[in-house]
Amino acid sequence: MRHTFDLDYILKAIVGIASPLVGVITSLQEQIEWTLRVSSLVVGLLVGLMSLFGMIRKMRRKP
């Protein structure tokens, strides 16, 4: 026997799961922002260093 999905029950479940998750994200917002800033800085530095090494290699290859 197939059960029908109760839309009201599904929406209550989604809201019940999403509410605590939004609360956790809101409380950790400053730490998340700090982590994203630091990680983007590290990625930018790595890309810059890789570009610098590539330019140095090209300059050494030329006679």
C-alpha positions as CSV (number, residue, x, y, z in Angstrom):
1,M,0.0,0.0,0.0
2,R,1.4,3.4,-1.0
3,H,1.4,6.2,1.4
4,T,0.6,9.7,0.3
5,F,2.9,12.5,1.2
6,D,1.5,15.1,3.6
7,L,2.9,18.4,2.4
8,D,2.2,20.1,5.7
9,Y,4.3,17.4,7.5
10,I,7.2,17.7,5.1
11,L,7.2,21.5,5.4
12,K,7.2,21.3,9.2
13,A,10.1,18.8,9.0
14,I,12.1,21.2,6.8
15,V,11.5,24.2,9.0
16,G,12.3,22.1,12.1
17,I,15.7,21.1,10.6
18,A,16.5,24.5,9.1
19,S,15.7,26.6,12.2
20,P,18.5,25.3,14.4
21,L,20.9,25.3,11.4
22,V,20.2,29.0,10.8
23,G,20.7,29.7,14.5
24,V,24.1,27.9,14.5
25,I,25.2,29.7,11.3
26,T,24.1,33.1,12.7
27,S,26.0,32.5,16.0
28,L,29.2,31.4,14.1
29,Q,29.0,34.1,11.5
30,E,32.0,36.0,12.7
31,Q,34.2,32.9,12.8
32,I,33.0,31.8,9.4
33,E,33.7,35.2,7.9
34,W,37.2,35.2,9.5
35,T,37.9,31.7,8.1
36,L,36.8,32.7,4.6
37,R,39.0,35.9,4.7
38,V,42.1,34.0,5.8
39,S,41.5,31.2,3.3
40,S,41.1,33.6,0.4
41,L,44.2,35.4,1.5
42,V,46.2,32.2,1.5
43,V,44.8,31.2,-1.9
44,G,45.7,34.6,-3.3
45,L,49.3,34.3,-1.9
46,L,49.7,30.9,-3.4
47,V,48.5,32.0,-6.8
48,G,50.9,35.0,-6.6
49,L,53.8,32.8,-5.7
50,M,53.0,30.3,-8.5
51,S,52.9,33.2,-11.0
52,L,56.2,34.5,-9.7
53,F,57.9,31.1,-10.0
54,G,56.5,30.7,-13.5
55,M,57.9,34.1,-14.5
56,I,61.3,33.3,-13.0
57,R,61.4,30.0,-14.9
58,K,60.6,31.7,-18.2
59,M,63.3,34.3,-17.6
60,R,65.9,31.6,-17.0
61,R,65.0,29.7,-20.1
62,K,65.6,32.6,-22.5
63,P,69.2,32.8,-23.8
